[in-house]
Amino acid sequence: MTTIIFGTTERRRAFEYIKRAYPNHIINEENTKEMLDLVSNGKIRIGDPMMYNEQCPVFLEDQNDTTDYMPVYKRFKSSLELKKTEGEQ
């Protein structure tokens, strides 16, 4: 059985997908660097939020090996900050 995955291995596009999936958060090169390094190295693919109900799935190239990915993902999630709304300081 063939599985089709709609995910990118392009760093720039992956960054845009992450930004689209987290519209209320500050997304920048600093807090996405490690994730994008895994994309560039072909370890993961980032799914297009338009294809996945505005979520940003991550597909591992080797589903049985999460050792590179899980620590990076946890650091990414813990680094996310909400954008300030108008009137907040």
C-alpha positions as YAML, in Angstrom:
chain: A
units: angstrom
residues:
- id: 1
  name: MET
  ca: [0.00, 0.00, 0.00]
- id: 2
  name: THR
  ca: [1.34, 3.42, -0.95]
- id: 3
  name: THR
  ca: [0.99, 6.37, 1.38]
- id: 4
  name: ILE
  ca: [0.99, 9.90, -0.01]
- id: 5
  name: ILE
  ca: [2.32, 12.56, 2.33]
- id: 6
  name: PHE
  ca: [1.73, 16.23, 1.64]
- id: 7
  name: GLY
  ca: [4.78, 17.61, 3.42]
- id: 8
  name: THR
  ca: [7.73, 19.68, 2.40]
- id: 9
  name: THR
  ca: [11.46, 19.25, 2.80]
- id: 10
  name: GLU
  ca: [12.09, 22.85, 1.72]
- id: 11
  name: ARG
  ca: [13.28, 24.99, 4.62]
- id: 12
  name: ARG
  ca: [11.59, 28.23, 3.46]
- id: 13
  name: ARG
  ca: [8.26, 26.55, 2.79]
- id: 14
  name: ALA
  ca: [8.37, 24.65, 6.09]
- id: 15
  name: PHE
  ca: [8.90, 27.96, 7.90]
- id: 16
  name: GLU
  ca: [5.83, 29.41, 6.16]
- id: 17
  name: TYR
  ca: [3.77, 26.33, 7.07]
- id: 18
  name: ILE
  ca: [4.77, 26.62, 10.72]
- id: 19
  name: LYS
  ca: [3.88, 30.34, 10.73]
- id: 20
  name: ARG
  ca: [0.49, 29.58, 9.19]
- id: 21
  name: ALA
  ca: [-0.23, 26.83, 11.72]
- id: 22
  name: TYR
  ca: [0.60, 29.07, 14.70]
- id: 23
  name: PRO
  ca: [-0.96, 32.43, 13.76]
- id: 24
  name: ASN
  ca: [-1.27, 33.61, 17.37]
- id: 25
  name: HIS
  ca: [2.35, 32.90, 18.23]
- id: 26
  name: ILE
  ca: [5.64, 34.59, 17.54]
- id: 27
  name: ILE
  ca: [7.37, 32.43, 14.95]
- id: 28
  name: ASN
  ca: [10.87, 33.39, 13.91]
- id: 29
  name: GLU
  ca: [14.15, 31.90, 12.73]
- id: 30
  name: GLU
  ca: [15.38, 31.56, 16.31]
- id: 31
  name: ASN
  ca: [12.57, 29.35, 17.65]
- id: 32
  name: THR
  ca: [12.26, 27.27, 14.47]
- id: 33
  name: LYS
  ca: [15.96, 26.78, 13.67]
- id: 34
  name: GLU
  ca: [16.30, 23.26, 15.05]
- id: 35
  name: MET
  ca: [13.06, 22.10, 13.43]
- id: 36
  name: LEU
  ca: [14.09, 23.63, 10.12]
- id: 37
  name: ASP
  ca: [17.53, 22.00, 10.41]
- id: 38
  name: LEU
  ca: [15.78, 18.61, 10.61]
- id: 39
  name: VAL
  ca: [13.76, 19.56, 7.53]
- id: 40
  name: SER
  ca: [16.91, 20.55, 5.63]
- id: 41
  name: ASN
  ca: [18.64, 17.33, 6.67]
- id: 42
  name: GLY
  ca: [15.73, 15.24, 5.38]
- id: 43
  name: LYS
  ca: [14.82, 13.85, 8.81]
- id: 44
  name: ILE
  ca: [11.30, 15.33, 8.83]
- id: 45
  name: ARG
  ca: [8.70, 16.84, 6.51]
- id: 46
  name: ILE
  ca: [6.33, 19.61, 7.54]
- id: 47
  name: GLY
  ca: [2.74, 19.27, 6.36]
- id: 48
  name: ASP
  ca: [0.84, 22.06, 4.65]
- id: 49
  name: PRO
  ca: [-1.76, 23.43, 7.09]
- id: 50
  name: MET
  ca: [-4.15, 24.04, 4.19]
- id: 51
  name: MET
  ca: [-4.21, 20.28, 3.60]
- id: 52
  name: TYR
  ca: [-4.48, 19.34, 7.29]
- id: 53
  name: ASN
  ca: [-7.23, 21.53, 8.77]
- id: 54
  name: GLU
  ca: [-4.89, 24.41, 9.71]
- id: 55
  name: GLN
  ca: [-2.64, 22.08, 11.66]
- id: 56
  name: CYS
  ca: [1.00, 21.51, 10.90]
- id: 57
  name: PRO
  ca: [1.74, 17.79, 11.03]
- id: 58
  name: VAL
  ca: [5.31, 16.57, 11.14]
- id: 59
  name: PHE
  ca: [6.22, 13.42, 9.24]
- id: 60
  name: LEU
  ca: [9.35, 11.55, 10.23]
- id: 61
  name: GLU
  ca: [11.35, 9.97, 7.45]
- id: 62
  name: ASP
  ca: [12.02, 7.04, 9.78]
- id: 63
  name: GLN
  ca: [8.85, 6.45, 11.80]
- id: 64
  name: ASN
  ca: [10.71, 4.13, 14.17]
- id: 65
  name: ASP
  ca: [13.39, 6.66, 15.15]
- id: 66
  name: THR
  ca: [12.21, 9.72, 17.05]
- id: 67
  name: THR
  ca: [15.47, 10.35, 18.91]
- id: 68
  name: ASP
  ca: [16.41, 13.40, 16.84]
- id: 69
  name: TYR
  ca: [12.92, 14.79, 16.61]
- id: 70
  name: MET
  ca: [11.27, 14.60, 20.04]
- id: 71
  name: PRO
  ca: [13.78, 16.77, 21.98]
- id: 72
  name: VAL
  ca: [13.71, 19.38, 19.20]
- id: 73
  name: TYR
  ca: [9.90, 19.37, 19.12]
- id: 74
  name: LYS
  ca: [9.67, 19.80, 22.90]
- id: 75
  name: ARG
  ca: [12.09, 22.75, 22.82]
- id: 76
  name: PHE
  ca: [10.14, 24.31, 19.94]
- id: 77
  name: LYS
  ca: [6.79, 23.99, 21.75]
- id: 78
  name: SER
  ca: [8.22, 25.37, 24.99]
- id: 79
  name: SER
  ca: [9.72, 28.36, 23.15]
- id: 80
  name: LEU
  ca: [6.42, 29.52, 21.64]
- id: 81
  name: GLU
  ca: [5.14, 32.86, 22.85]
- id: 82
  name: LEU
  ca: [1.72, 34.31, 22.15]
- id: 83
  name: LYS
  ca: [1.60, 37.50, 20.12]
- id: 84
  name: LYS
  ca: [0.49, 40.53, 22.04]
- id: 85
  name: THR
  ca: [-2.90, 41.88, 21.10]
- id: 86
  name: GLU
  ca: [-3.65, 45.56, 20.68]
- id: 87
  name: GLY
  ca: [-3.67, 47.31, 24.05]
- id: 88
  name: GLU
  ca: [-1.34, 44.79, 25.72]
- id: 89
  name: GLN
  ca: [2.13, 45.81, 26.77]
...
